[in-house]
């Protein structure tokens, strides 16, 4: 029975499939997987922000005379980072639109790639195994999320489990949930590439793995222990330096101590 169980998990771990955290950990243990990392999806692999900012600008606009009225979409994203931070889009209608997008199956389809994500993931996978995709997207949208990942398998996204936020965890607690998952999965999962500094902040300085803070030239206050990586090229560069700690966590050093 143990051999059958191991084969089952070995097979499923090589597929884009929805896993709970418990199922994912069981699969990693049963398959005796070598340590690896997980990847965030939104703003790390998919340029979700671009689609959101464009649509919100069309639907709700920006007041004439505002200091951001003449900014391009890319400049607006650089200024506010996330759509929910834009002061002009705090109406009930705008916030409801954002929540609808998070819960919408169709909204997860056809999203563009983050620049150089495909090449970056391909190169990263040659340094350390990519064991899964860990996202605060709700489980209700896992099917189109998997479809999107499958569409980019030929671009270099390796087949692996997809772990979405459980329905009982509110969106506001999503990054805290993700940080708790990282602690639970260590040393089977030794790090994450994620654009949101809140994950690193919640993971804290006691997290023994490596936190690659994507799309940031520097780590903000509270996340100084994370490794800022403005581009996918930088992710690959920093992962190369830390290959030993990522692949052999009992021998290497964590993100906090390697320079």
Buried (B, 14 or more C-beta within 10 A) or exposed (E): EEEEEBEEBBEBBEEBBBBEBEBBBBBBEBBEBEBBBBBBBBBBBBBBBBBBBEBBBEEBEBEEEEEBEEBEBEEBBEEBBBBBEBEBBEEEEBEEBBEEBBBEEEBBBEBEBBEBBBBBBBBBBEBBBBBBBBBBBBBBBBBBBBBBBEEBEEEBBBBBBBBBBEEEBEBEBBBBBBBBBBBEBBEBBBBBBBBBBBBBBBBEBEBBBBBBBBBBEEBBEBBEBBBBBEBBEBBBEBBBEBEEBBBEBEEBBBBBEBE
